[in-house]
Amino acid sequence: MINVTKEETKRQLILKDPNIYKGLIILAFPLMINNLIKTLHDIVDMFFVSRIDGVRSSDAVASIQLTFPVMFTFISLGIGIMIAATALISQALGANDKPQAKRIGADIFMLAILSGLVFAIVGFIFAPYVMRWMGATGYILENSVAYLRIRVFEFPVLFGFFAYMGTRQASGDTVSPVLISGSAILLNIILSPIFILVFNFGVPGAAFATLLANYLIMPFGFYRLFNAKDGVQIDFLEVINPKLLKKKVTNIILIVKTAVPASVGQAITAIGFGVMNGVIYSYGPETVAAFGLGNRLLSMILHPVMATGAILAAFIGQNIGAQNPARAKETFRKNMILSVGIMSFGSMVIIFFRAPLAGLFLGDDPVALKLTIDYMFFILLGLPLMAVFQTFIGTYNGTGNTHYTFILSVTRLWVIRLPLVIFMGYFWPNRGSQVIWEAMLISNLLIAFLGFILYLRIDFKPKIKVDKVEKAKLKALHT
C-alpha cells in the first residue's frame, strides 16, 4: 500500500482532481471557519463596547469604527506581502521548484517583520492627527486615538503571521494558519469583556485584548514556519545570511513588484474608506455606528467568499506554475459560480433577520437602529456582486497580475463610489444617509464590468523563472 502525504493530497486536489468544486470547498472551509470566528470577535467587541457604563452605545461603537480605515491602511500593506507569498510560492511549487519556494518564503518573512516595525512607529506618531482629520471630536477622538495607538503594536507579529499564512496557503495548507489564528481570536473574545468591563478600560480595553492575544498565540506560527514537516519550510539562517544578499535582492525586487500594487491598491482603498467615514460622520455618529455594525453583521456572509477567493489564488498560481492554464481558467469559472451562490443564499436568509440582529447592539438608540436596518437592506441586495469582485481579485492575485487588483480596488472606491456619494448628497440632501447606501450598491454593480474587461487581458503565464526542462515536462503532462 502506498502512503500518500498530506502535501501530495493537497497537490492532487489543486492540480489534478477533476472535481474542482470539491478542492475549493475542502481547502477554503478552514478559512471560512476562521473568518466566521473573526466576525464573531468583531461583533463581541461591538457588543461589550456598546455596554460601557455612562456612554451612549453609538459613540462607543463609532470610536472603534472610525479607526477601521486607518488599521486597514496599514494591514493592507501586510496583506500585500501575503498575496505575493501565495502567488510566487504557489507558482514555484507548481513548477516543482521547492528550493526557489523556500528562498522566496525566507525573503518575504524578513520583509514582513521589518515593514511591521516601521508601520508601528509611524502609526503611533500620526494617530491623533489622522483621527482629527477624519472629523473625530470629544469622547470619540480621545478613545479612537487610544485604541489605535495600542493596536499598531500588533504590526510586527501580525505582518510576520501574514507571511506565514501566504507561505502555507501557497502549498494548500489552510488548516495550520486557521488553528493559530482561530486560537488568537478565541483568546481575544475571552479577554475582551475582561479588559473592557471588568478592568473598566472601556474602548482601549478592546485594543489591549487584541494585542495580548496576538502576541501570545501568533509566534507559534513562526515556529511552524521554521519547523514545518510538509510544504515550505524556511531556514532561519537563510533569512539573515548576508552571503545570500545578491539572491535576496533579486527575490525582493520580484516580491515588491508583486506585493506593491496589491498593497498600495488596498491602502488607497483604506484611505478612501477613511474619507468615506469622514463623509459618513458628517451625517452624525448614528450613521457611523450603522455603517460599522452593518458591515460586521454582513461579513458573516462575505468572509466565506473571501476564503474561496484566497484559495482561488493558490489554485491558479500552482496550475500556472504547472503549465496548465486551461485548469486555471476552469477554476476561475467554477469559483465564480460557487461564490455567487453562497452570497445569494446568505443574503436571502439575513435580509429577514436584519432588524432583530441590529437590535441586539443598538436597542437604546432607535435612530441608529433604523439606519442600520436600512443600510443592510441595500447592501444585501447587491451582495452577490461582492462575490464577483472577490473572484476577480483572487484571479488577479494568483496570476501575479496584482496591478489589476490595484486598478479594480481603487476604481471602485475613488472613481465611482466616493464621487457618487458626494454628488448624490449634494443634489438630494433631503434623502439623508440613504444616498450613501445607494451609491455603494451602484459602485458594486459597475465595477463588475471593469473586472471582466481586466480578466480578458490576463495571459495565465508564470511570473517566476521556470526551468526549461521542467517546463517541457509539465507541458507534456497536459497535452
Buried (B, 14 or more C-beta within 10 A) or exposed (E): EEEEEBBEBBBEBBBEBEEBEEBBBBBBBBBBBBBBBBBBBBBBBBBBBBBBEEBBBBBBBBBBBBBBBBBBBBBBBBBBBBBBBBBBBBBBBBBBBBEBBBBBBBBBBBBBBEBBEBBBEEBBEBBBEBBEEBBBEEBBBBBBBBBBBBBBBBBBBBBBBBBBBBBBBBBBBBBBBBBBBBBBBBBBBEBBBBBBBEEEBBBBBBBBBBBBBBBBBBBBBBEBBBEBEBBBBBEEEBBEEEEBEEBBEEBBEBBBBBBBBBBBBBBBBBBBBBBBBBBBBEBBBBBBBBBBBBBBBBBBBBBBBBBBBBBBBBBBBBBBBBBBBEBBBBBBEBBBEBBBEBBEEBBEEBBEEBEEBBEEBBEEBEBBBBBBBBBBBBBBBBBBBBBBBBBBBBBBBBBBBBBBBBBBBBBBBBBBBBEBBBEBBEEEEEEBBBBBBBBBBBBBEBBBEBBEEBBEEBEBEBBBBBEEEBBEEBEEEEE
